Amino acid sequence: METLAQNRPAAGIACIVVGMICISINDMIIKQLSGAYPLHQIVMFRASIGIMFTLVMVQYEGGLGILRTRQPLLHLLRGLLVVASNMSFFLALAVMPLADVTAMFFVAPLFITLLSVPILREKVGPLRIGAVVVGFVGVLIMQRPWESGEALVANRLVLLLPLVAALTYALLQVMTRKLGVTTKASALAFYIQMVFILVCLGFYMIAGDGRFAEGIDDPSLLFLFRAWVWPNDGDWIYLLLLGMNVAVIGYALSQAYRLADAATVSPFEYVGLPMAVFWGWLIWSELPDLEVWVGMVLIMGAGMFVFLREQQKSRRLARRRINVPR
């Protein structure tokens, strides 16, 4: 991380809260548009509009020169992981309640804890492993393995999509922690928007005419393969808001983890859960059922416990460094 990191915790927390609020609005709008447009068209409009706002931030942080990088493949890989995470999440969102998808996605910190053992060679004690197990018990409850397929809100494969989104997001975060980041927040956001645009153009050339959507009844697959159409006049405001939001999200999240250590800001990502419940209730009259509430509590409690243990570990290491004789 840059030397800027870990010295402005209040600013980092403010950035993560703003980012999570914008993410919840972003998710709500995409779910609202999922019945009329293909996913890759929505993401294409979002990234194209967002990158213009991002370039304004690039200019503010130092100009186009900050976009030069010695690690283009690293930024491409990070972008592809973000694309995979977003696509999996939004495909689930077309079918499942917003709160359900969001809650399952929040197992990402637990995946990060598990992946840090083989990839980062970090030591994870029995208490944190126990918390991870509790979190995945919450996921299992939300998956309802005791119910038949007809009783579920979506088929079993769709129910796994939020977990795929969480896993790819966790891989992104672990990779970033392993390799380090020496790039401005606006540049990081720019690279990700460029990858989104390239991937969506590829989808358009292969499936933009809707040829793969013929005869498909599954809402998630239809959301993926539906033909591109020109947006209705009333939808342009939503697309513009998506573009503005994604620029703020990319900048705010990158800036949050540059301004403060992850153990400080990560717990505030859980602001997204009550926001998801709120939008689901307000727009679609959706309220989580008992299994979802139980799963939410277990996942959020496990994640918070892991974050607090990591924060305690960081403080102990910091005290040891201070006390080392010079």
N, C-alpha and C positions, 0 to 999 in steps of 0.2 A: 504494500500500500504506500501511497505518498506520505510524506511527513505530516501532511495536513490531518491524517486520520487520527482518531482517538483523542482529540483535544477539544471538540465542540459537541458534547453529547446532546445539549438542548436543541441545537440546530439540526443534528442528525435525527432526533426523535420527531421534530416538526416536519422534516422532509418525508419520513416514512409514513406519518399519519396522512399528510396531503396525498402522497402516492397511493395509499390504500383506499382513501375515499374516491380518488379518481378511477382506480381499478374497479371499484364496486359500481360506479356509474357506467364505466366502459362495458362491464359484463351485462348490466341491465339493458343497455341499448342494443348490444349484439343479440341477446336473447329476444328482444322485441322485434328485431329485423330478420331473425332466422327463418321466418316463414315465407319471406318474399325474395331473398337474394341468396346466392351461394356464399359460403364462408369466405372463399378466397377473393371474391369480389369486394366484400365488406372490408376484409383486411387490406386489400390493395388500396381502396379509397382511404382507409384509415392511415396507412403508412405513407401514402403520397401526400396527404394533407399534413400529417404529422412531421414529415421530414422538412417541410418548409418552415414550420415553427422551430424545429430543432436547429436548422441552419442559423436562425436568428440568435439562438443560445450559443451556437458555435462562435459566431462573430463577437458576442459579448464576452466569451471566455478566452479570446485570444486570436480569433480569425481562422481562416481556412487552413492555416499552417498546422493547427493542432490535429488535423485529420491525418497527417502523415504518420505511418506506423511501420515498425519493423516486424510486426507479428500479424500479417494479414490472414494467415491460415487460422490463427487463434481466434481472431474476431469472427471469421466465417463460421468456425465451429460453435462459438458462443451463440451466434445468431441462429444457426440451425437448431440448437438445443432450445432456444426461446421459441422458435417457430413450432417445433414439435410439441412443446409444452402448451402453447397457446391453442394450436389446432385441436389437440386432444381435449383440452378443457372446454372449448367452445362447441365441439361436436357433442359432448355430453350435455352441454347447456341447452341445446336445441330440444332435448327430450326430458331432462330431469329438472326438478326445482332448483332454483338458484342457490338456496341455502345448503341443499344436499351436496351439490357439486363443490361449492366453496369449502364446506367442512371436510370433505374427503381430500381435497387438495392440500389442506393444512397438515397432512402427514409428511409434507416435504421436509420440515426440520428433523423429523425422525429418520427419514431416509439419509439426510445429511450426516446425522450421527453415526449411522451404520456404515455409510460409505467412507467416512473419515478414518475408519480402522484400516481397511486394505489399501486405500489410496494415499492418505496422509500419514499413515503409521501412527495415528493418535491412539492413546490409551483411553478406553471407555470403561468406567467402573460398573459394578453390578447394579448400582442404583439407577444409573442412566439406561442400562440395558433393560432393567425392569420397567422404567418409564416408557421406553420404546414398545415393549410388549403390551403395556396397558393401552397405548395409543392405537396399536394395530387391532387390539380387541374391540376398540371403538369402531374402527373401520369394518371389522367383521360383523358387528351388530347392525351397522348401516347397510351392509350388503344382504342381510336377511337370508342366509343360506338355508334356513328351515322352511322358506316359503317357495311355492311353485312359481314358475316363470310368469304365469298369467296374473299373479297377484302383485308383481313388481311394477314400478313406474317405468322401467326400461328393461331390455334384455340384458343378460349377464355381461356380455361384451361391452355394452355401453356403460354399465356400472363400473367397469374397470378403467374406463378412460380417464377419470379424475386422478386415479393412482398413476397412470402412465404420465399424465401431466406433472404430477408431483415428483415422480422419479427423474424425469428429464430436467426439471427445474433444479432438483437437488444435485444432479450431475454438473449442471452449469455452475452452481455455487461452489461446489467442491473443487472444480477445475480452476475457478477464479482464485480461490484461496491458495491452491497449490502453486499456480504460476505467478500470482501477484498482478496488480493492476497499476499502471503508471500513466493512465490516460484520463483526460478530462471527462467529466460526466456527460457533457453534451456530445463529445466524440463517440463515447460508448453508445449513446442513444442513436446517433447517426448510423453507425455500422449496423446496428440491429434493424433499423428501419430499411436500410438498403437490402439486407438479406430477405426481409419480408417482401419487399417489392420484387426481387428476383424470383423468389419461390412462387409468388402469386402469378407472375407473368408466365412461369412454366406451367402452372395449373391452367391458366387461360388458354395457352396454346394446345394443351392436351385435352382439356375437358370443358373449355369455356362455352362450347356450343350446346352443351347439355346431352351429348350423345350417350354418356354413361348413366344418365338419370332415367332413361326410358324403362318403364316397368318396375321401378324401385318404389317401395312403400315405406321403408324404414326412414323415419324423420332425420336421423343423423346422417345416413348416406345421401339422402336427398339434399340435405344442407350442404354436403360436400360437393356433389356433382351436378346440382341444378345449373341451368344455363344462365349466363350473364344477361342482365336486362338493364335498361337505362333507369336510374332511380326516379321515383315519383318526386314531384316538387316538394311535398311535405317531408320527405325523408332526407333532403339535403342538409337540413339543420342538424339532424342526428349524425350524419356522416361528418359534418364539419366539427361537431362536438367530439366525436370519436378521435378525429385527427388532432385536435387541440389536447384532448385528454392523454393520448398516447405520447405526445411530446412531453407533457408534464410528468407522466408516469416514468418514462425512461430517464429523464433528468433527475427527478426526485429520488427514485430508488438508488440510482448510481451515486448521487450526492450524499444520501443518508449513510451509505456504507463507506464513503470516503471521509465523512466528517466525524464519525464515531465508530467504535468497535461493534462487531456484529452482536455480541452478547447484550449490549445496551439497547440497540434499536430493534433487534429481531422480535422481541415480545410484542412490540406495538403493531406488528403485522396482523395481529389478531383483531384489530379494529375492523378488518374486512368481514369477520363473521357476523357481528350484529348488523352491519350495513347490508349484507346479503339477505339476512332475515327481513330487514326493514323493506328493501325493494321488492322482495318476493311477496310480502304481505300487501304493500301499497299498490303494486301494478297488477299482480295476478291472483291476489287473495290467497296466497300460499302461506301456510304455517307448518313448520316441521312437526312430524308426528313423534310419538314417544321414542321410537328407536333412533331417530335422527338427533333428538335432544340428548339422549344418553351418549350417542356416539360423539357428538360435538363436545360434551363436557369431558369425556375421556381423552379425546384427541387434544383439545386445548390444554387440559390439565397436564398431560404428558409433555406436550411441547413446552409449556411454561416451566415445568420442572427441569427439563433438559437445559433450557436457556439459563435458568438460575444456577444450575450446577456448573455450567461452562463459565458463567460470570465469576463464580467463587474461585474456580480454577485459575482464571486469568488474573484475579486479584492476588492469589497466593504466589503465582509466578512473578508478578510485578514486585511484590514485597521482597521476594528472594533476590531479584536482580538489584533492588535498591540496597539490600544488606550485604551484597557480595563485596569483600574487601578489595580495594583498588590497589 
